[in-house]
């Protein structure tokens, strides 16, 4: 199979303008990196275009930006020799060709001006090292010094140079290799895979923000289990997410054994990816069982138990998010709530579904109820087809009951029909403990179905409860 023809790609207004600017400036210029890779993979939705110039990339960028109608304002980063702007939803980034050298303590390279060959040598993988000429002498020619096109055809992730040097110089590339393998469904070359294992400890010099950016991209892929399996095989998972690593393994004592919660977790994660693109719901799926490692206990004549793992797991999330510099705002509360409640719908689905149980579930979950049900459905990984169908059938019953109860009782984001101000006014009270007691009685009565979720019934119960508490009124 030969390299494809680039005529159609380069016939667009954008590349014809770039060709004209390049010809006028007499600065050698090439398309390079992910855009070229995606073109060869026949992906049509690439929105990032990297252009390398053998000289000043900033000069080319400024000239091209002036020629393109309605291009955004240009951003120039002189220290890095780069410039970028947007045009019609596409981000164009221009950079001068460079060669790099690294110190052992940092992944930030010492940069010097270089040739196209230098620039291709410094690329992370052969599939990202291909270039397309934008020069009039060989316009559209694909330059492939490392046989990257063959690696694209064969689905191989391989470094242009010695992988030990590539990964040691910039350890983030280890995660990028795993991320590309996950996103593209490619295999990491064996030599390269072994090198990741050998250099795994170098990940310590990479910032947590960069690490999580790559992990998020793995989680956002169609089948994240590919990436997490490789992370575990190479030893990187233990450094980055030991909470997930600790789930691996099956322990058998006195004939009692439990399932491998690591592989179960990956199955749940893959399952949920079929239903949602919500990154944080996917994180909840990944972390939903992390409390099982610290709560695992063998009880004689019963077997292995993981009592309270949902509570413990939800508490573990804070340290994990803080360590990896992930958001400590409403996002973490959302993930913690889903983990803490992750068994509640399953328990309801296995029993007779009462209105009261559903009301409490909706009350506690609030706006997260639909995501919670989605997580619980993904958590059904039994290979017994009869049980699998039975669980899903029960969940359909629960889901229908939730819709029915919510329509009638409006429990989601529950606000009591009688508020504290009304209670204080009616009983001539200052703020005190009795107000909270009355509100709790009303809430419990509504959740148990003893009174409807409306003001008149709640008001009557308020009066009755106040009387029992010995409160006086003017009536």
PyMOL commands that set and color helices and strands:
alter all, ss='L'
color gray80, all
select helices_A, chain A and resi 7-10+13-25+34-40+57-67+78-80+116-121+126-128+148-154+163-169+172-184+190-198+200-205+208-219+225-233+236-240+242-245+261-273+279-287+291-295+309-323+330-340+344-350+355-378+385-409+420-427+433-447+455-468
alter helices_A, ss='H'
color red, helices_A
select strands_A, chain A and resi 29-32+48-53+75-77+82-87+90-96+98-101+110-113+131-133+142-143+156-157+187-188+252-253+256-257+297-299+303-305
alter strands_A, ss='S'
color yellow, strands_A
deselect
rebuild
show_as cartoon
